[in-house]
Each structure stands twice: as structure tokens, then as C-alpha cells.
Amino acid sequence: MESRVLNALGLKCPQPILKLAVMSPDMKPGEILEVLGDCPTFEKDARVWAERMKKVILSVKDEGAGKLRIQIQF
């Protein structure tokens, strides 16, 4: 599986999800997008977005210092 990375560190909500939404049409079925974020509502917003778009969140990893790495399968 191919994967891509979207670095949204330092962006405040809703910017990380807006960047995710802009990138999503370019993703192919089965591809994995790793999104890095540190906004306080990033995980919740990503879960809501994934549910609405019928995408699968594979993992949420705490990278320390308030940073998260969320893997979304398209």
C-alpha cells in the first residue's frame, strides 16, 4: 500500500481538516494518509471527518508533546 504524509503541525482547527479535505480527492482507494497534527481537537475532528466521508482510521499514535499521527485509509 502506498502512503502519503500531511504535516498539519502548528495549524489550528479547522485548518488541519480543511487541508485533509483538499488532499482527499487525490487519494486512491486503499492508499493510506498519515496526518500529523497538534491542535487540541485534531483527533476528534479527524474521526468526525472520516466517519462522514466513510474512510477508515487505522491508528492514532501519540508522538509526544501534544502531537498525534493519524493514519486514514482511503
LUMTI-529098 format. One record per atom (N, C-alpha, C, O): residue in one letter; residue number from 1; x negated, y negated, z. Coordinates in nm, 2 decimals. Example, Ala and Ser with C-alpha at 12.3 -4.5 7.8 and 13.67 -1.06 7.14 Angstrom:
<pts>
PT   aa     i        X        Y        Z
PT    A     1    -1.32     0.57     0.78
PT    A     1    -1.23     0.45     0.78
PT    A     1    -1.32     0.33     0.78
PT    A     1    -1.42     0.33     0.85
PT    S     2    -1.28     0.22     0.71
PT    S     2    -1.37     0.11     0.71
PT    S     2    -1.29     0.00     0.79
PT    S     2    -1.34    -0.11     0.80
</pts>
This chain:
<pts>
PT   aa     i        X        Y        Z
PT    M     1    -0.08     0.12     0.00
PT    M     1     0.00     0.00     0.00
PT    M     1    -0.09    -0.13     0.00
PT    M     1    -0.18    -0.14     0.07
PT    E     2    -0.05    -0.22    -0.08
PT    E     2    -0.12    -0.34    -0.09
PT    E     2    -0.07    -0.43     0.03
PT    E     2     0.05    -0.42     0.06
PT    S     3    -0.15    -0.51     0.08
PT    S     3    -0.11    -0.61     0.18
PT    S     3    -0.17    -0.75     0.16
PT    S     3    -0.27    -0.76     0.10
PT    R     4    -0.09    -0.84     0.21
PT    R     4    -0.14    -0.98     0.20
PT    R     4    -0.13    -1.05     0.33
PT    R     4    -0.07    -0.99     0.42
PT    V     5    -0.20    -1.16     0.35
PT    V     5    -0.20    -1.23     0.48
PT    V     5    -0.16    -1.37     0.46
PT    V     5    -0.20    -1.44     0.37
PT    L     6    -0.07    -1.41     0.55
PT    L     6    -0.02    -1.55     0.55
PT    L     6    -0.06    -1.61     0.68
PT    L     6    -0.02    -1.57     0.79
PT    N     7    -0.15    -1.71     0.68
PT    N     7    -0.20    -1.77     0.80
PT    N     7    -0.12    -1.89     0.83
PT    N     7    -0.12    -1.99     0.77
PT    A     8    -0.03    -1.88     0.94
PT    A     8     0.05    -1.99     0.98
PT    A     8     0.01    -2.04     1.12
PT    A     8     0.09    -2.11     1.19
PT    L     9    -0.11    -2.02     1.15
PT    L     9    -0.17    -2.06     1.28
PT    L     9    -0.17    -2.22     1.28
PT    L     9    -0.21    -2.28     1.19
PT    G    10    -0.12    -2.27     1.40
PT    G    10    -0.12    -2.42     1.41
PT    G    10     0.00    -2.48     1.36
PT    G    10     0.03    -2.60     1.38
PT    L    11     0.09    -2.41     1.29
PT    L    11     0.21    -2.46     1.23
PT    L    11     0.32    -2.45     1.34
PT    L    11     0.33    -2.34     1.40
PT    K    12     0.41    -2.55     1.35
PT    K    12     0.52    -2.54     1.44
PT    K    12     0.65    -2.50     1.37
PT    K    12     0.66    -2.54     1.25
PT    C    13     0.73    -2.43     1.43
PT    C    13     0.86    -2.39     1.37
PT    C    13     0.94    -2.51     1.33
PT    C    13     0.94    -2.61     1.40
PT    P    14     1.00    -2.50     1.21
PT    P    14     1.02    -2.38     1.13
PT    P    14     0.92    -2.35     1.02
PT    P    14     0.94    -2.27     0.94
PT    Q    15     0.81    -2.42     1.02
PT    Q    15     0.71    -2.41     0.91
PT    Q    15     0.66    -2.27     0.88
PT    Q    15     0.65    -2.23     0.77
PT    P    16     0.63    -2.19     0.98
PT    P    16     0.58    -2.05     0.95
PT    P    16     0.69    -1.97     0.87
PT    P    16     0.65    -1.90     0.78
PT    I    17     0.81    -1.98     0.91
PT    I    17     0.92    -1.91     0.84
PT    I    17     0.95    -1.97     0.71
PT    I    17     0.98    -1.89     0.61
PT    L    18     0.94    -2.10     0.69
PT    L    18     0.95    -2.16     0.56
PT    L    18     0.84    -2.11     0.46
PT    L    18     0.87    -2.08     0.35
PT    K    19     0.72    -2.10     0.51
PT    K    19     0.61    -2.05     0.43
PT    K    19     0.63    -1.90     0.39
PT    K    19     0.61    -1.86     0.28
PT    L    20     0.68    -1.83     0.49
PT    L    20     0.72    -1.69     0.47
PT    L    20     0.82    -1.68     0.36
PT    L    20     0.81    -1.59     0.27
PT    A    21     0.93    -1.76     0.37
PT    A    21     1.04    -1.76     0.27
PT    A    21     0.99    -1.80     0.13
PT    A    21     1.03    -1.74     0.03
PT    V    22     0.89    -1.89     0.12
PT    V    22     0.84    -1.93    -0.01
PT    V    22     0.75    -1.82    -0.07
PT    V    22     0.75    -1.80    -0.19
PT    M    23     0.68    -1.74     0.01
PT    M    23     0.60    -1.63    -0.03
PT    M    23     0.67    -1.51    -0.07
PT    M    23     0.63    -1.43    -0.15
PT    S    24     0.79    -1.49    -0.01
PT    S    24     0.86    -1.36    -0.02
PT    S    24     0.90    -1.32    -0.16
PT    S    24     0.90    -1.20    -0.20
PT    P    25     0.94    -1.42    -0.25
PT    P    25     0.98    -1.37    -0.39
PT    P    25     0.86    -1.31    -0.46
PT    P    25     0.88    -1.23    -0.56
PT    D    26     0.73    -1.34    -0.43
PT    D    26     0.62    -1.29    -0.50
PT    D    26     0.58    -1.15    -0.44
PT    D    26     0.49    -1.08    -0.50
PT    M    27     0.64    -1.11    -0.34
PT    M    27     0.61    -0.98    -0.28
PT    M    27     0.68    -0.86    -0.35
PT    M    27     0.79    -0.88    -0.39
PT    K    28     0.61    -0.75    -0.38
PT    K    28     0.67    -0.64    -0.45
PT    K    28     0.72    -0.54    -0.34
PT    K    28     0.67    -0.54    -0.23
PT    P    29     0.82    -0.46    -0.38
PT    P    29     0.87    -0.36    -0.29
PT    P    29     0.76    -0.27    -0.24
PT    P    29     0.68    -0.22    -0.32
PT    G    30     0.76    -0.25    -0.11
PT    G    30     0.65    -0.16    -0.05
PT    G    30     0.53    -0.24     0.00
PT    G    30     0.46    -0.19     0.09
PT    E    31     0.51    -0.36    -0.05
PT    E    31     0.40    -0.44     0.00
PT    E    31     0.42    -0.48     0.14
PT    E    31     0.53    -0.49     0.19
PT    I    32     0.30    -0.51     0.21
PT    I    32     0.31    -0.55     0.35
PT    I    32     0.25    -0.69     0.36
PT    I    32     0.14    -0.72     0.30
PT    L    33     0.32    -0.78     0.43
PT    L    33     0.27    -0.91     0.45
PT    L    33     0.24    -0.92     0.60
PT    L    33     0.33    -0.90     0.68
PT    E    34     0.12    -0.96     0.63
PT    E    34     0.08    -0.99     0.77
PT    E    34     0.08    -1.14     0.79
PT    E    34     0.01    -1.21     0.72
PT    V    35     0.16    -1.18     0.88
PT    V    35     0.18    -1.32     0.91
PT    V    35     0.12    -1.35     1.05
PT    V    35     0.16    -1.29     1.15
PT    L    36     0.03    -1.45     1.05
PT    L    36    -0.04    -1.49     1.17
PT    L    36     0.03    -1.62     1.22
PT    L    36     0.05    -1.71     1.14
PT    G    37     0.07    -1.62     1.35
PT    G    37     0.14    -1.74     1.40
PT    G    37     0.12    -1.76     1.54
PT    G    37     0.09    -1.66     1.62
PT    D    38     0.13    -1.88     1.59
PT    D    38     0.11    -1.91     1.73
PT    D    38     0.22    -2.01     1.78
PT    D    38     0.21    -2.06     1.90
PT    C    39     0.33    -2.03     1.71
PT    C    39     0.44    -2.11     1.75
PT    C    39     0.52    -2.03     1.86
PT    C    39     0.53    -1.90     1.84
PT    P    40     0.57    -2.09     1.96
PT    P    40     0.64    -2.02     2.07
PT    P    40     0.75    -1.94     2.02
PT    P    40     0.78    -1.83     2.09
PT    T    41     0.82    -1.98     1.92
PT    T    41     0.94    -1.90     1.87
PT    T    41     0.91    -1.82     1.75
PT    T    41     1.00    -1.76     1.68
PT    F    42     0.79    -1.80     1.72
PT    F    42     0.75    -1.73     1.59
PT    F    42     0.80    -1.59     1.58
PT    F    42     0.86    -1.55     1.48
PT    E    43     0.78    -1.51     1.69
PT    E    43     0.83    -1.37     1.68
PT    E    43     0.98    -1.36     1.67
PT    E    43     1.03    -1.29     1.58
PT    K    44     1.05    -1.44     1.74
PT    K    44     1.20    -1.44     1.74
PT    K    44     1.25    -1.48     1.60
PT    K    44     1.33    -1.42     1.54
PT    D    45     1.19    -1.59     1.55
PT    D    45     1.22    -1.64     1.41
PT    D    45     1.19    -1.54     1.30
PT    D    45     1.27    -1.52     1.21
PT    A    46     1.08    -1.47     1.31
PT    A    46     1.04    -1.37     1.21
PT    A    46     1.14    -1.25     1.22
PT    A    46     1.17    -1.20     1.11
PT    R    47     1.18    -1.21     1.34
PT    R    47     1.27    -1.10     1.35
PT    R    47     1.41    -1.13     1.29
PT    R    47     1.47    -1.05     1.22
PT    V    48     1.45    -1.26     1.31
PT    V    48     1.58    -1.30     1.26
PT    V    48     1.57    -1.31     1.10
PT    V    48     1.66    -1.26     1.03
PT    W    49     1.46    -1.36     1.05
PT    W    49     1.45    -1.37     0.91
PT    W    49     1.44    -1.23     0.85
PT    W    49     1.51    -1.21     0.75
PT    A    50     1.37    -1.14     0.90
PT    A    50     1.35    -1.01     0.85
PT    A    50     1.49    -0.94     0.85
PT    A    50     1.52    -0.87     0.75
PT    E    51     1.56    -0.95     0.95
PT    E    51     1.70    -0.89     0.96
PT    E    51     1.79    -0.94     0.85
PT    E    51     1.86    -0.87     0.78
PT    R    52     1.79    -1.08     0.84
PT    R    52     1.87    -1.14     0.73
PT    R    52     1.83    -1.10     0.59
PT    R    52     1.92    -1.08     0.50
PT    M    53     1.70    -1.08     0.57
PT    M    53     1.65    -1.05     0.44
PT    M    53     1.64    -0.90     0.41
PT    M    53     1.60    -0.86     0.30
PT    K    54     1.68    -0.82     0.51
PT    K    54     1.67    -0.68     0.50
PT    K    54     1.53    -0.63     0.48
PT    K    54     1.51    -0.54     0.40
PT    K    55     1.44    -0.68     0.55
PT    K    55     1.30    -0.64     0.55
PT    K    55     1.26    -0.57     0.68
PT    K    55     1.33    -0.59     0.78
PT    V    56     1.16    -0.49     0.68
PT    V    56     1.12    -0.42     0.80
PT    V    56     1.00    -0.48     0.87
PT    V    56     0.90    -0.50     0.80
PT    I    57     1.01    -0.50     1.00
PT    I    57     0.90    -0.54     1.07
PT    I    57     0.83    -0.41     1.12
PT    I    57     0.88    -0.34     1.20
PT    L    58     0.70    -0.39     1.08
PT    L    58     0.63    -0.27     1.11
PT    L    58     0.56    -0.28     1.25
PT    L    58     0.56    -0.19     1.32
PT    S    59     0.51    -0.40     1.28
PT    S    59     0.44    -0.42     1.40
PT    S    59     0.43    -0.57     1.44
PT    S    59     0.43    -0.66     1.36
PT    V    60     0.42    -0.59     1.57
PT    V    60     0.39    -0.72     1.63
PT    V    60     0.28    -0.70     1.72
PT    V    60     0.29    -0.63     1.82
PT    K    61     0.16    -0.76     1.69
PT    K    61     0.04    -0.74     1.77
PT    K    61     0.00    -0.88     1.83
PT    K    61     0.00    -0.98     1.77
PT    D    62    -0.03    -0.87     1.96
PT    D    62    -0.07    -0.99     2.03
PT    D    62    -0.22    -1.00     2.01
PT    D    62    -0.30    -0.91     2.05
PT    E    63    -0.26    -1.11     1.95
PT    E    63    -0.41    -1.13     1.92
PT    E    63    -0.48    -1.21     2.03
PT    E    63    -0.59    -1.24     2.01
PT    G    64    -0.40    -1.24     2.13
PT    G    64    -0.46    -1.32     2.24
PT    G    64    -0.45    -1.47     2.22
PT    G    64    -0.43    -1.51     2.10
PT    A    65    -0.46    -1.54     2.32
PT    A    65    -0.45    -1.69     2.31
PT    A    65    -0.32    -1.74     2.25
PT    A    65    -0.32    -1.84     2.18
PT    G    66    -0.21    -1.66     2.27
PT    G    66    -0.08    -1.71     2.21
PT    G    66    -0.06    -1.68     2.06
PT    G    66     0.04    -1.72     2.00
PT    K    67    -0.16    -1.60     2.00
PT    K    67    -0.15    -1.57     1.86
PT    K    67    -0.09    -1.43     1.84
PT    K    67    -0.11    -1.34     1.91
PT    L    68     0.00    -1.43     1.74
PT    L    68     0.06    -1.30     1.70
PT    L    68     0.03    -1.26     1.56
PT    L    68     0.02    -1.35     1.47
PT    R    69     0.03    -1.13     1.53
PT    R    69     0.01    -1.08     1.39
PT    R    69     0.14    -0.99     1.37
PT    R    69     0.15    -0.89     1.43
PT    I    70     0.22    -1.04     1.28
PT    I    70     0.34    -0.96     1.25
PT    I    70     0.33    -0.90     1.11
PT    I    70     0.30    -0.97     1.01
PT    Q    71     0.35    -0.77     1.10
PT    Q    71     0.35    -0.70     0.97
PT    Q    71     0.49    -0.68     0.92
PT    Q    71     0.58    -0.62     0.99
PT    I    72     0.52    -0.73     0.80
PT    I    72     0.65    -0.72     0.74
PT    I    72     0.64    -0.64     0.61
PT    I    72     0.56    -0.67     0.53
PT    Q    73     0.72    -0.53     0.60
PT    Q    73     0.72    -0.45     0.48
PT    Q    73     0.83    -0.50     0.39
PT    Q    73     0.95    -0.52     0.43
PT    F    74     0.80    -0.52     0.26
PT    F    74     0.90    -0.56     0.16
PT    F    74     0.95    -0.45     0.08
PT    F    74     1.03    -0.47    -0.01
</pts>
